[in-house]
């Protein structure tokens, strides 16, 4: 153990005969604990919301979609499917047909997006993220799988028959509205009310018959083996897709949502980072008071030949001990709060608004390292002034009347 560290340990941890120093040391460590924990929990909550949103979105939406710029509905291209299925990380590629329609039950109606695809593809790509609420998935015949929000608005339940209406332009004797009676076989919930109020799924054959688009599709939905490769596969598709085809990833489709989240991160972290800054300032006041209280001891050390630079190191070591102790305890406290929140749900929120029923906290090792590193750097910077003041003590003036 180096001499400076030994003295710092004795003065901070095992100080005897003076209760003031342990008290202000405890306050400094407590401030660092609160500042570190506040910053980590804030970053963990933001990270938790982002991870939850990504999980929800990549669950109820395809990772990538291929559409046609020229035609809203176009013929299947088997060669295109075979070529892209050979690309790495593409797990499934399925045709789909979608259209905005009106759904009506008795005297109630609502606008929805109807997506039609093969039942096997639906179960593989979109079904895992949907919580069955009532009934079951069955795309045989004229049937649909309805979002819970739409079902609540219309007042329907599995087994009821509803009408789908498609209106193109102004209805007239030469342009009548298309009407298709379908049976509701099941109701699902995604956990996001806005999507539950606007989505319904059906079989591809039923959709092509209702939309009078035989053997035509709106595009392909692509499922990847890992969402981390979304950008890589999207770039590969851009290079290989011939005109007029184009691809859109889940990030592109929900760009505004994630852009909003990124915009919120910086000011929130800066605001809570001020707590850590206050803790660093508290270290300055703590060390300055220690210097004032221990001026006599510092003078004795200098009179015995201890160099000023070693005195400076001593107080820098004091600041390092306080910051390390406070930041480590702050990290442990924040990890305990994360575990308790995700296990017991101490703080609940509305699932209709925030997609989850409890405040999500996800503290990654990277967040912990960044916060701890920042806390230690701030503490060392804060220790420079008290250390310089201590090294400038003049033994003659302090010990003159001793």
RADADA-V434228 format. One line per field, one symbol per residue. phi: phi as a letter, one per 30 degrees, with the letter a starting at -180 (. if undefined). burial: # if it has 9 or more other ideal C-beta (glycine too) atoms within 8 Angstrom, else .. Layout:
phi = ???
burial = ???
This chain:
phi = .ddddddddddcccdbibdddedddddddddddddddddddddddddddddddddddddcbddbbcbbddbdbbddbdddddddddddidcbbbdbbbadbccbbhccbadbcccbadedddddccdedcddcaiadacdicbbccddddddddicbejdcbcccbccideaecbdddbbdbcdcabbbcjcdddddbbbbbdddddddddhbdhcbclbccccdaddcedddddddedcdddcdbcbcddddbeddddddddddedddddddddddddddddedddddddddcedddddddddjddddddddedddedddddddddddddddddddddddddcidccbdddcciacbddbbcdeddddddddddddddddddddedddddcdcedddcecd
burial = ...#########..#.....##.##.############################.#############....#......##.##..#.##.######.#.#####..###.########.#######.##.##.#.###...#########.##.###.#.#####...........#.###########.#..##########.######.#..#########..#.##..##.###.##...###.###.##..##..#..##..##..##.##########.######.####.#####.......######################.###.##.###..#...#.#...##.######...##..##.###.###.##########.#.#..##...
